[in-house]
Amino acid sequence: MNSIEKLFPNVDWENMWEAILDTLYMTAISTIATFIIGLALGILLFLTAPHQLWANKVVNFLTGAVVNIFRSIPFIILVILLIPFTAFLMGSIRGANAALPALIIGAAPFYARMVLIALKEIDKGVIEAARSMGATTPTIIWKVLIPESLPALISGITVTAVALIGYTAMAGIIGAGGLGYLAFMDGFQRSQNDVTFVATVFVLVIVFIIQWIGDFITAKIDKR
């Protein structure tokens, strides 16, 4: 440990571990919420499209508009725009919990588009066969749409989770905590390059682990 302390003299390892846990917490909670909300939005976009089970131009247009608008706003601007909403909802604009609304609202529309793309790749014959056998819409969703597109859904949420790690770093600049906050406040602001370097290395390690887990699960469930 002494050699590590000599190599990185400015790194407070207790703060570093706390920052790692904050980053993991923000990423995990926002990824789970993004998966649920994004999946729901993607399925809604798919089913309300022309010639689908819930074909509805108005609902499809409005849902698509919401997804496109929030997907197009740069995350750092979205964080600033959501400060009043975050303060109202979470009671504070600082800390890991305060970053969650912006992380989820920023990532869910992004993932919803991935869900829509995955669903469009399903063979229409499979859906028609289920309909011809009298399957209800919920049955088609849970027994056809999600199972058939699951490898693409897992791959998509893996990409989204990696993007969320980058979002947490940006959120850290305005006080959300995590490795981004530590790298900016203790590293950049105080010109302690070793702190920035170590924080960056841990971010990369987390990204590689998440990507490996996502690729492993996708390979296991992909029967093609």
Stockholm file with secondary structure:
# STOCKHOLM 1.0

chainA/1-224         MNSIEKLFPNVDWENMWEAILDTLYMTAISTIATFIIGLALGILLFLTAPHQLWANKVVNFLTGAVVNIFRSIPFIILVILLIPFTAFLMGSIRGANAALPALIIGAAPFYARMVLIALKEIDKGVIEAARSMGATTPTIIWKVLIPESLPALISGITVTAVALIGYTAMAGIIGAGGLGYLAFMDGFQRSQNDVTFVATVFVLVIVFIIQWIGDFITAKIDKR
#=GR chainA/1-224 SS CHHHHHHSTTCCHHHHHHHHHHHHHHHHHHHHHHHHHHHHHHHHHHHTSTTSTTCCHHHHHHHHHHHHHHHHSCHHHHHHHTHHHHHHHHSCSSSHHHHHHHHHHHHHHHHHHHHHHHHHTSCHHHHHHHHHTTCCHHHHIIIIIHHHHHHHHHHHHHHHHHHHHHHHHHHHTTTCCHHHHHIIIIIITTTCHHHHHHHHHHHHHHHHHHHHHHHHHHHHHCCC
#=GC SS_cons         CHHHHHHSTTCCHHHHHHHHHHHHHHHHHHHHHHHHHHHHHHHHHHHTSTTSTTCCHHHHHHHHHHHHHHHHSCHHHHHHHTHHHHHHHHSCSSSHHHHHHHHHHHHHHHHHHHHHHHHHTSCHHHHHHHHHTTCCHHHHIIIIIHHHHHHHHHHHHHHHHHHHHHHHHHHHTTTCCHHHHHIIIIIITTTCHHHHHHHHHHHHHHHHHHHHHHHHHHHHHCCC
//
